[in-house]
Amino acid sequence: MILLPLRTASVIAVVLLSLAYDAAASAADRLPNVVLIFADDLGYGDIGPFGNSKLKTPHLDRLAAEGMKFTSFYATPVCSMSRACLMTGCYNARISIPGVLFPPSKIGLNPEETTIAEIFKQRGYATTCIGKWHLGHREPFLPTKQGFDSYFGIPYSNDMTIDPVNARFAKDCVFREGMTEEKARAGTLKNTVPLMRGLEVVEYPADQSTLTERYTKEAVQFIREKKGEPFFLYLPHAMVHVPLAASEKFRGKSSGGLFGDAVEELDWSVGEIVSTLKELKLEEQTLVIFTSDNGAATGSSAPWRGKKATNFEGGVREPCIMRWPGKIPPGTTCPQIAGNIDLLPTFAKLIGAELPKDRVLDGREITSLLADPKAGPVRDTHLYFTAQGTLAAIRRGEWK
């Protein structure tokens, strides 16, 4: 035991109390982290919180129990147009992004558009995109040219090929399954997609069975590295788009075949991220969002009619869960119209960033809904566009 003079002990106590107060005040004043997990082709009825009783999704069940479910949360019928709405807060028809971009496509998200990542960069956030991008694979359109500090993932859907002309292979690129750069540039094979880091291909073809696992490890590493500063983690998974895949740990383990395996691995991924936030004592500083890009392709859109590629509710109404301890009331459900198009203005409101004033945004900030699921509608109209940019339907209140 070390004995100190009373005066010295009092001074030390005051200093320690002051440090503890400063640390608490700093945590309270810190800008919130945001983790946005974006599944691919996951239907409304594919996970437990939205009615699936066949597959095991305990981590998503817990996320819903500790957060808020949105039951009228909209995306679009297919991939690229959904990501365009998400990234810009605009309907895809307004910014000229068609339904799906392919390896031969010469276009992508115009770098002049303001993305979610650029909104976060205004306030000094660390930003990363880990997963499927699908807003243009050529250099001017890639994530690191659109406000993200780093990128690791596949540039488009996992059933596609490679751009044999414009692909930039890293010097240490890992070629699998007998592939070489010469073979890659000589021809393309369906379901063989490049795995990229930054602007370069680092693995070809990507080992799809390990993507969910590797994306998750990359996301956890990012959170650990950036725990001392505000961060935005965008995690757009490749699953459960076909071809379906799961790691050895999950393959053959579910009651729903390979599709079920892939869903349950996505659930595991959510658990890994949330447990990391808990371990680092970042839970109360972090808004976690889980949703999907469009309706089910091979899974379930129940109870809604239709699937992916349609503007029936099953093609565009998505499961969505938001969790933020102390800010979002737990175990609640919000029935109001909302969608991924609303996330950009919502994030801007939460972090005090400025929205662009030289263009029209279609999304609306929904912070009132996050605080109170019984709050009135932020917008009572939703527009349904086809992949060709044609207006197909309008929902106003309970009428479509």
C-alpha positions in Angstrom: 0.0 0.0 0.0 1.3 3.5 -0.9 0.4 6.3 1.6 0.1 9.8 0.3 -0.3 13.1 2.2 -3.9 14.2 2.4 -3.4 17.2 0.2 -1.7 15.1 -2.6 -4.4 12.5 -2.5 -7.1 15.1 -2.8 -5.3 16.7 -5.8 -5.0 13.3 -7.5 -8.7 12.5 -6.9 -9.7 15.9 -8.4 -7.5 15.2 -11.4 -8.8 11.7 -11.9 -12.4 13.0 -11.6 -11.7 15.7 -14.1 -10.2 13.2 -16.6 -13.2 10.9 -16.2 -15.6 13.9 -16.7 -13.7 15.0 -19.8 -13.7 11.5 -21.2 -17.5 11.2 -20.7 -18.1 14.6 -22.2 -15.9 13.7 -25.1 -17.8 10.5 -25.8 -21.1 12.4 -25.5 -19.9 15.1 -27.9 -18.4 12.8 -30.4 -20.1 12.5 -33.8 -22.0 9.2 -34.1 -20.5 6.3 -36.1 -22.7 4.7 -38.8 -22.6 1.1 -39.9 -24.7 0.4 -43.0 -25.1 -3.3 -43.9 -26.6 -3.9 -47.3 -27.6 -7.4 -48.4 -28.1 -8.4 -52.0 -31.4 -10.0 -53.2 -32.5 -10.6 -49.6 -36.3 -10.7 -49.5 -38.7 -9.2 -46.9 -39.5 -12.7 -45.6 -36.0 -14.1 -45.5 -35.1 -13.3 -41.9 -36.6 -14.0 -38.5 -37.6 -10.5 -37.5 -39.8 -10.3 -40.6 -41.5 -13.7 -40.3 -39.1 -16.4 -41.4 -39.3 -19.3 -39.0 -37.2 -21.8 -41.0 -33.8 -20.1 -40.9 -31.9 -19.2 -37.8 -31.0 -15.5 -37.6 -30.4 -14.9 -33.8 -28.2 -11.8 -34.3 -30.8 -10.1 -36.5 -33.5 -11.1 -34.1 -31.5 -9.4 -31.3 -30.8 -6.4 -33.5 -34.6 -6.0 -34.0 -35.3 -6.5 -30.3 -32.8 -3.8 -29.4 -33.9 -1.5 -32.2 -36.6 -0.6 -34.7 -38.1 -2.5 -37.6 -39.4 -0.5 -40.6 -42.2 -2.3 -42.4 -42.7 0.1 -45.3 -39.0 0.6 -46.2 -38.4 0.8 -50.0 -35.6 0.1 -52.4 -36.0 -0.5 -56.1 -36.5 -3.6 -58.3 -32.8 -4.3 -59.1 -29.1 -3.7 -58.1 -27.5 -0.6 -59.6 -30.6 1.6 -59.5 -31.0 0.8 -55.8 -27.4 1.7 -55.0 -27.8 4.9 -56.9 -30.8 5.9 -54.8 -28.9 5.0 -51.6 -25.7 6.8 -52.5 -27.3 10.0 -53.7 -30.7 10.4 -52.1 -32.2 10.7 -55.6 -34.4 8.5 -57.7 -32.2 6.7 -60.2 -34.1 8.1 -63.1 -33.1 11.6 -62.0 -29.4 10.8 -62.1 -29.5 8.5 -65.2 -28.4 5.2 -63.6 -30.2 2.4 -65.4 -31.4 -0.8 -63.6 -28.2 -2.9 -63.8 -24.6 -2.1 -65.0 -22.5 -4.8 -66.6 -18.8 -5.3 -67.3 -19.1 -3.8 -70.8 -20.9 -0.7 -69.4 -19.0 2.5 -70.0 -21.0 4.6 -67.5 -21.3 4.8 -63.7 -22.3 7.1 -61.0 -21.3 10.6 -62.1 -18.5 11.8 -59.9 -20.2 15.2 -59.7 -23.0 13.6 -57.7 -22.8 14.0 -53.9 -22.6 10.6 -52.2 -23.2 9.5 -48.7 -19.5 9.1 -48.2 -18.9 12.7 -49.3 -21.5 13.9 -46.8 -19.5 12.1 -44.0 -16.2 13.4 -45.3 -17.5 17.0 -44.7 -17.4 16.2 -41.0 -14.0 14.5 -41.0 -15.2 10.9 -40.9 -13.1 7.8 -41.8 -15.0 6.0 -44.6 -14.8 2.6 -46.2 -16.8 0.5 -48.7 -16.4 -3.3 -48.2 -18.3 -5.4 -50.7 -20.3 -5.1 -53.9 -20.2 -1.6 -55.4 -22.1 -1.8 -58.7 -22.1 1.8 -59.6 -19.5 1.7 -62.3 -16.3 -0.4 -62.4 -14.1 2.0 -64.4 -11.7 4.1 -62.4 -13.7 7.4 -62.3 -16.7 5.7 -60.8 -15.1 3.5 -58.2 -15.6 4.1 -54.4 -12.3 5.7 -53.7 -13.2 8.3 -56.3 -16.6 8.8 -54.6 -15.7 9.8 -51.1 -14.5 6.5 -49.6 -11.1 6.3 -48.2 -10.7 2.7 -49.0 -12.4 -0.1 -51.0 -12.3 -3.9 -50.8 -14.8 -6.0 -52.8 -16.3 -7.0 -56.1 -17.3 -4.2 -58.5 -20.6 -5.6 -59.6 -22.8 -8.7 -59.2 -21.2 -12.0 -58.5 -22.7 -13.7 -61.5 -20.9 -11.5 -63.9 -17.4 -11.6 -65.5 -14.4 -9.3 -65.8 -13.8 -6.3 -68.0 -10.9 -7.8 -70.0 -9.8 -4.4 -71.3 -10.0 -2.1 -68.4 -9.2 -4.3 -65.5 -6.0 -3.2 -63.7 -4.3 -6.2 -62.1 -2.1 -5.6 -59.0 1.5 -6.9 -59.3 0.8 -9.4 -56.6 -2.7 -10.4 -57.9 -3.7 -13.9 -56.9 -4.9 -15.9 -59.9 -7.0 -18.9 -59.0 -8.4 -21.9 -60.8 -5.6 -21.9 -63.4 -6.3 -18.3 -64.4 -3.6 -16.0 -65.6 -3.7 -12.3 -66.7 -3.4 -13.4 -70.3 -6.3 -15.8 -70.0 -8.4 -13.1 -68.2 -7.8 -10.7 -71.0 -8.4 -13.3 -73.7 -12.0 -14.1 -72.7 -14.6 -14.0 -70.0 -16.4 -16.6 -68.0 -19.8 -16.2 -66.2 -19.6 -16.2 -62.4 -15.9 -15.3 -62.3 -15.6 -11.8 -60.9 -12.6 -9.8 -59.8 -11.9 -9.0 -56.1 -10.5 -5.5 -55.9 -8.7 -3.4 -53.3 -8.7 0.3 -54.2 -8.4 0.5 -58.0 -6.7 -2.8 -58.6 -7.8 -6.4 -58.9 -6.1 -8.4 -56.2 -7.8 -11.8 -56.8 -9.2 -13.4 -59.9 -11.6 -15.1 -59.9 -12.7 -14.2 -56.4 -13.2 -17.1 -54.0 -16.9 -16.5 -53.5 -17.3 -19.0 -50.7 -15.1 -16.8 -48.5 -16.5 -13.4 -49.4 -18.9 -12.9 -46.5 -16.2 -14.1 -44.0 -13.5 -11.9 -45.5 -15.8 -8.8 -45.8 -16.7 -9.3 -42.1 -13.1 -9.6 -41.0 -12.2 -6.5 -43.0 -15.1 -4.6 -41.4 -14.1 -5.6 -37.9 -10.5 -4.5 -38.6 -11.7 -1.2 -39.9 -13.8 -0.6 -36.7 -10.8 -1.5 -34.5 -8.5 0.8 -36.4 -10.9 3.8 -36.4 -12.4 3.4 -32.9 -10.9 6.7 -31.8 -12.6 8.8 -34.5 -16.0 8.9 -36.1 -16.4 6.4 -39.0 -18.8 5.3 -41.7 -18.7 1.7 -42.6 -20.6 0.7 -45.8 -20.9 -3.1 -46.0 -22.8 -4.2 -49.2 -22.6 -8.0 -49.1 -22.5 -10.2 -52.3 -25.0 -12.6 -50.8 -27.6 -13.8 -51.3 -27.3 -13.0 -55.0 -26.7 -16.1 -57.2 -24.4 -18.0 -57.5 -25.0 -18.7 -53.8 -22.0 -19.5 -51.6 -21.1 -19.9 -48.0 -17.9 -20.7 -46.1 -17.1 -24.2 -44.9 -18.3 -23.2 -41.4 -21.8 -22.6 -42.6 -22.1 -24.8 -45.7 -24.7 -27.5 -45.2 -25.6 -26.4 -41.7 -29.0 -24.7 -42.3 -32.4 -26.2 -43.0 -32.7 -24.1 -46.1 -30.0 -25.5 -48.4 -27.2 -23.3 -49.7 -29.5 -20.3 -49.7 -30.2 -20.8 -46.0 -26.5 -21.3 -45.3 -25.7 -17.9 -47.0 -28.4 -16.2 -45.0 -27.2 -17.6 -41.7 -23.7 -16.5 -42.5 -25.0 -13.0 -43.1 -26.6 -13.2 -39.7 -23.2 -14.3 -38.2 -21.6 -11.3 -39.9 -24.0 -8.9 -38.2 -23.3 -10.6 -34.9 -19.5 -10.2 -35.3 -19.9 -6.5 -36.0 -22.2 -5.8 -33.2 -20.1 -7.7 -30.7 -17.0 -5.7 -31.8 -18.9 -2.5 -31.2 -19.8 -3.8 -27.7 -16.3 -4.9 -26.9 -14.9 -1.4 -27.9 -17.7 0.3 -25.9 -19.0 2.0 -29.1 -22.6 0.7 -29.1 -24.1 3.9 -27.8 -22.1 5.9 -30.3 -23.1 3.8 -33.3 -26.1 3.6 -35.5 -26.3 0.2 -37.1 -28.6 -0.3 -40.1 -29.4 -3.6 -41.9 -31.4 -3.7 -45.1 -31.4 -5.1 -48.7 -31.1 -3.7 -52.2 -34.3 -5.3 -53.7 -36.8 -8.1 -53.4 -36.0 -11.7 -53.2 -34.6 -13.6 -56.2 -34.5 -17.1 -54.8 -35.8 -16.5 -51.3 -39.1 -15.2 -49.9 -40.8 -11.8 -50.3 -43.7 -13.0 -48.0 -46.2 -11.7 -47.3 -45.9 -9.4 -50.4 -46.7 -10.2 -54.0 -43.9 -10.4 -56.5 -40.1 -10.7 -56.4 -36.9 -9.0 -57.6 -37.2 -7.1 -60.9 -40.9 -6.2 -60.3 -42.6 -3.2 -58.8 -45.0 -5.3 -56.8 -44.3 -4.9 -53.1 -42.3 -8.1 -53.0 -39.8 -6.6 -55.4 -39.2 -3.4 -53.6 -40.3 -3.5 -50.0 -37.3 -4.5 -47.9 -36.5 -5.7 -44.4 -34.9 -2.9 -42.5 -33.7 -2.8 -38.9 -32.0 0.2 -37.2 -30.4 0.0 -33.8 -28.9 2.8 -31.8 -28.9 2.2 -28.0 -30.2 5.3 -26.1 -31.5 7.0 -29.3 -33.8 4.5 -31.0 -36.4 2.9 -28.7 -35.9 -0.9 -28.5 -38.4 -3.5 -29.7 -40.3 -1.0 -31.8 -41.9 -1.0 -35.3 -42.3 1.9 -37.6 -45.0 1.6 -40.4 -44.3 4.9 -42.0 -43.0 5.1 -45.6 -39.3 5.4 -45.7 -36.5 4.0 -47.9 -32.8 3.8 -48.7 -33.3 7.1 -50.6 -33.8 8.8 -47.2 -30.6 7.7 -45.7 -28.3 10.5 -47.2 -30.4 13.4 -45.8 -30.9 11.5 -42.5 -27.2 11.1 -42.0 -26.6 14.7 -42.9 -29.0 15.8 -40.3 -27.5 13.5 -37.6 -24.0 14.7 -38.1 -24.6 18.3 -38.9 -23.4 18.2 -42.6 -24.7 20.4 -45.4 -26.8 19.0 -48.2 -26.0 20.1 -51.7 -28.0 23.2 -52.6 -27.5 23.0 -56.4 -29.7 20.0 -57.1 -33.0 18.3 -56.1 -32.9 15.5 -53.6 -35.9 13.1 -53.5 -35.1 11.6 -50.1 -36.2 13.1 -46.7 -34.6 13.0 -43.4 -36.3 10.6 -41.0 -34.8 11.4 -37.7 -38.2 12.0 -36.2 -39.1 8.3 -37.0 -35.9 7.1 -35.4 -36.9 8.8 -32.1 -40.6 7.8 -32.2 -42.1 5.1 -34.3 -45.5 6.7 -33.8 -44.4 10.0 -35.3 -46.3 11.2 -38.3 -45.2 10.5 -41.9 -42.0 12.3 -43.1 -43.3 11.7 -46.7 -46.5 10.0 -47.6 -45.6 9.4 -51.3 -43.2 6.8 -52.8 -42.5 6.5 -56.6 -41.8 3.2 -58.2 -39.5 3.2 -61.2 -38.7 0.4 -63.6 -35.1 -0.5 -64.6 -35.6 1.6 -67.7 -36.4 4.7 -65.7 -40.1 4.6 -66.4 -42.5 5.6 -63.6 -44.6 2.4 -63.0 -46.6 3.2 -59.8 -47.1 5.7 -57.0 -47.9 5.0 -53.4 -49.6 7.7 -51.4 -50.5 6.8 -47.9 -52.2 3.4 -48.0 -53.1 3.6 -51.7 -50.9 2.4 -54.6 
